[in-house]
Amino acid sequence: MKHFFLTIIIVATLSGCSKQPTTNAPESTAKATESDGDGAGEAIQLNEGLGLFLHPKLRKAIALETAEVAEEQVEPEFTVNLHVIQGADTSIKKISLNAGTGVEANGWLSAEKAARIQPGQKVLLRKDSPASEVLESGVVKRIEKSPYAMLGDFEIVVETATPFDTGTRLVATIQSPAGEAGPVVPRSALLKTAEGFFVYTINDDSFLRTPVTVGAMNDKFVEIKDGLYSGDQIVSSPVNSLWMAELQLLRGGKSCTCGH
């Protein structure tokens, strides 16, 4: 919701620019101009090769934050949807069959993710519900090649002592060992579009959308394989609002001047 309201601030500034100028701006430049009574001038401007310029007052209004690309190890983390296939409600049958009393849930993984998991590895479990925040522990019982290609390449079976009933849907969070240290950015700095992953780098007084190749990631950091170097300055938040502003200017094409 925070990014939604920040986006509204920028789009509102841009949407007020409806009067067409008498002369056209260069094709490589798109502008949004506001008049706030103190000569604020151009609030937003997009210059080819330089990036997106925002007036300092607008940067403050959207609470723009920056960070430095650090060099750290990232412990890869991903989630898997599971379905309890042997729940606590069948414990009597399991005891009578001498099959143990653990609850089992299964799910499907790509070969890439399956390669990061080993039997015996610990996982965190929660019910697949927006209101569920309680984390329970579990362990990977086995990883097997799936005969059903449409469901995924590999089946994962997780065992837990938590008494989930059969049919319960779970989300498992799995964390793998960290690799070598490399350039990393905050997860909030990463922008994903139909064209790939991007980060807004600081280019003098502008913000340049820069394509990056990502590696391991978790809920806090993203490893950058290519596109950035340690020490580079980037925007850590709110990148979605910058992207919306850039799209608005790109779609608008030529410059526009506010009439208020």
C-alpha positions in Angstrom: 0.0 0.0 0.0 2.9 2.4 0.7 4.2 2.2 -2.9 0.6 2.7 -4.1 0.3 6.0 -2.4 3.8 7.1 -3.3 3.0 6.3 -6.9 -0.2 8.5 -6.7 1.9 11.5 -5.7 4.1 11.3 -8.8 1.3 10.4 -11.2 -0.8 13.3 -9.7 2.0 15.7 -10.5 2.3 14.4 -14.0 -1.5 14.2 -14.7 -1.7 18.0 -14.1 0.3 18.5 -17.2 -2.4 18.7 -19.9 -1.7 21.9 -21.8 0.4 21.3 -24.9 3.4 23.7 -25.4 3.7 26.0 -28.4 7.1 24.5 -29.2 8.2 20.9 -29.1 11.0 19.7 -26.8 13.8 17.6 -28.2 12.7 14.0 -28.8 15.2 12.7 -26.2 13.7 14.7 -23.4 10.3 14.5 -21.7 9.3 16.9 -18.9 6.6 17.6 -16.3 6.6 21.1 -15.0 4.9 22.5 -11.9 4.7 26.0 -10.5 4.6 26.2 -6.8 5.1 29.9 -6.4 8.8 29.8 -5.5 10.3 29.0 -8.9 10.4 25.2 -8.4 10.5 24.8 -12.2 10.7 21.3 -13.8 9.5 18.8 -11.2 10.2 15.7 -13.3 12.3 15.3 -16.4 13.5 12.3 -18.4 16.7 12.7 -20.4 18.0 10.0 -22.7 21.2 8.6 -21.4 21.1 10.6 -18.1 17.9 9.2 -16.5 15.0 10.5 -14.5 15.4 13.9 -12.7 13.1 14.7 -9.8 13.0 18.1 -8.1 14.3 17.9 -4.5 10.9 18.8 -3.1 9.4 15.8 -5.0 12.1 13.5 -3.8 11.2 14.5 -0.2 7.5 14.1 -0.9 8.0 10.4 -2.0 10.6 9.7 0.8 13.2 8.7 -1.7 16.0 6.7 -0.1 19.4 5.8 -1.5 22.0 3.2 -0.6 25.5 2.0 -1.6 26.1 -1.3 -3.3 27.7 -3.5 -0.7 29.8 -6.7 -1.0 28.3 -9.6 1.1 27.3 -13.2 1.0 23.6 -13.9 0.3 21.9 -16.9 1.7 19.4 -17.9 -1.1 15.8 -18.2 0.1 12.7 -19.2 -1.7 9.3 -20.5 -0.9 7.4 -23.7 -2.0 3.7 -24.4 -1.9 2.9 -27.6 -0.1 -0.1 -29.8 0.5 -0.5 -32.0 3.5 -0.9 -35.6 2.3 -0.6 -37.3 5.6 -2.0 -35.3 8.4 -2.5 -35.5 12.2 -6.1 -36.7 11.6 -4.6 -40.0 10.3 -2.3 -40.5 13.3 -4.2 -43.5 14.6 -3.9 -45.3 11.4 -0.2 -44.5 11.2 0.5 -45.8 14.7 -1.4 -49.0 14.0 0.7 -49.5 10.8 3.9 -48.6 12.7 4.6 -45.9 10.1 5.6 -43.2 12.5 3.6 -40.1 13.6 5.1 -37.3 11.5 2.9 -35.1 9.3 3.9 -35.1 5.7 3.4 -32.5 3.0 4.5 -32.5 -0.6 5.1 -29.9 -3.4 6.8 -29.4 -6.7 10.1 -27.8 -7.6 12.1 -26.9 -10.6 15.4 -28.7 -11.1 17.3 -25.5 -10.3 15.7 -25.2 -6.9 15.8 -28.9 -6.2 19.6 -28.8 -6.6 19.8 -26.4 -3.6 18.1 -28.8 -1.2 19.3 -31.9 0.6 17.3 -34.4 2.6 17.5 -33.5 6.3 17.5 -29.8 5.6 15.4 -27.7 7.9 12.5 -25.5 6.6 10.0 -23.1 8.1 6.3 -23.7 7.6 3.2 -21.6 7.8 -0.4 -22.1 6.6 -1.1 -20.7 3.2 -3.3 -17.9 4.4 -2.9 -14.1 4.4 -3.7 -14.0 8.1 -1.2 -16.8 9.0 2.1 -15.6 10.5 2.9 -18.5 12.8 6.0 -20.3 11.7 6.5 -24.0 12.4 9.6 -26.1 11.8 9.9 -29.0 9.4 12.6 -31.1 7.7 13.1 -32.2 4.1 12.3 -35.9 4.0 13.1 -36.6 0.4 13.5 -35.1 -3.1 12.5 -37.2 -6.0 12.3 -36.8 -9.8 8.6 -36.2 -10.6 7.0 -38.4 -13.3 4.4 -35.6 -13.9 6.2 -33.0 -16.0 3.2 -30.6 -15.8 3.6 -30.3 -12.0 7.3 -29.7 -11.9 10.6 -31.5 -12.3 10.9 -32.7 -8.8 8.7 -33.6 -5.9 9.7 -32.5 -2.4 8.3 -34.1 0.8 8.6 -32.3 4.1 7.9 -33.8 7.5 6.9 -31.9 10.6 5.7 -32.6 14.1 3.1 -29.9 13.9 -0.4 -31.5 13.9 -1.6 -30.1 10.5 -4.7 -32.0 9.1 -4.7 -33.7 5.8 -5.5 -31.3 3.0 -4.0 -28.3 4.7 -2.1 -26.0 2.3 1.3 -24.8 3.6 4.1 -22.5 2.4 7.6 -23.7 3.1 10.5 -21.2 3.3 13.8 -22.9 2.4 17.2 -21.2 2.9 20.4 -22.5 1.2 24.0 -22.0 2.2 25.5 -18.7 1.1 28.0 -18.6 -1.8 31.0 -16.3 -2.3 30.7 -12.6 -1.4 29.7 -10.3 -4.2 27.8 -7.0 -5.0 24.4 -7.0 -3.3 21.6 -4.5 -3.1 18.5 -4.3 -0.8 15.6 -6.3 -2.1 13.6 -3.1 -2.2 16.0 -1.6 -4.8 15.2 -4.3 -7.4 12.7 -3.5 -10.1 11.2 -6.4 -12.1 9.5 -5.6 -15.5 8.6 -7.5 -18.6 12.0 -6.7 -19.9 13.9 -8.1 -16.9 15.5 -6.8 -13.7 16.6 -3.2 -13.2 18.1 -1.0 -10.5 18.0 2.8 -10.5 21.6 4.1 -10.2 22.5 7.6 -9.2 23.8 9.5 -12.2 24.8 13.0 -11.0 21.4 14.5 -10.1 19.4 11.9 -12.0 18.3 8.3 -11.6 19.2 6.0 -14.4 17.4 2.7 -14.8 20.1 0.1 -15.2 19.7 -3.5 -16.3 21.2 -6.1 -13.9 21.7 -9.8 -13.8 20.6 -11.2 -10.4 21.8 -14.2 -8.5 20.9 -15.5 -5.1 18.2 -13.5 -3.2 16.3 -13.6 0.1 13.8 -11.3 1.7 16.5 -8.7 2.5 19.2 -8.7 -0.2 19.7 -9.6 -3.9 23.0 -10.7 -5.3 24.0 -8.8 -8.5 26.0 -10.9 -11.0 26.4 -8.2 -13.6 25.5 -4.5 -14.1 26.7 -3.0 -10.8 29.9 -2.7 -8.8 30.5 -2.5 -5.1 30.4 1.2 -4.1 27.9 2.2 -6.7 25.1 4.5 -5.4 21.5 3.4 -6.0 17.9 4.2 -5.1 16.7 1.8 -2.5 13.1 3.0 -2.3 10.6 3.7 -3.9 11.7 2.2 -7.2 8.1 1.3 -8.3 7.2 5.0 -8.1 10.2 6.0 -10.2 9.2 3.4 -12.8 5.6 4.7 -12.9 6.9 8.2 -13.4 9.2 7.1 -16.2 6.5 5.2 -17.9 4.2 8.2 -17.8 6.8 10.4 -19.4 7.7 7.8 -22.0 4.0 7.4 -23.0 3.5 11.1 -23.0 6.4 11.6 -25.4 6.9 15.3 -25.7 7.0 17.8 -22.9 4.0 19.3 -21.2 3.5 22.4 -19.2 1.2 22.9 -16.3 -1.3 25.8 -16.6 -1.7 26.4 -12.8 
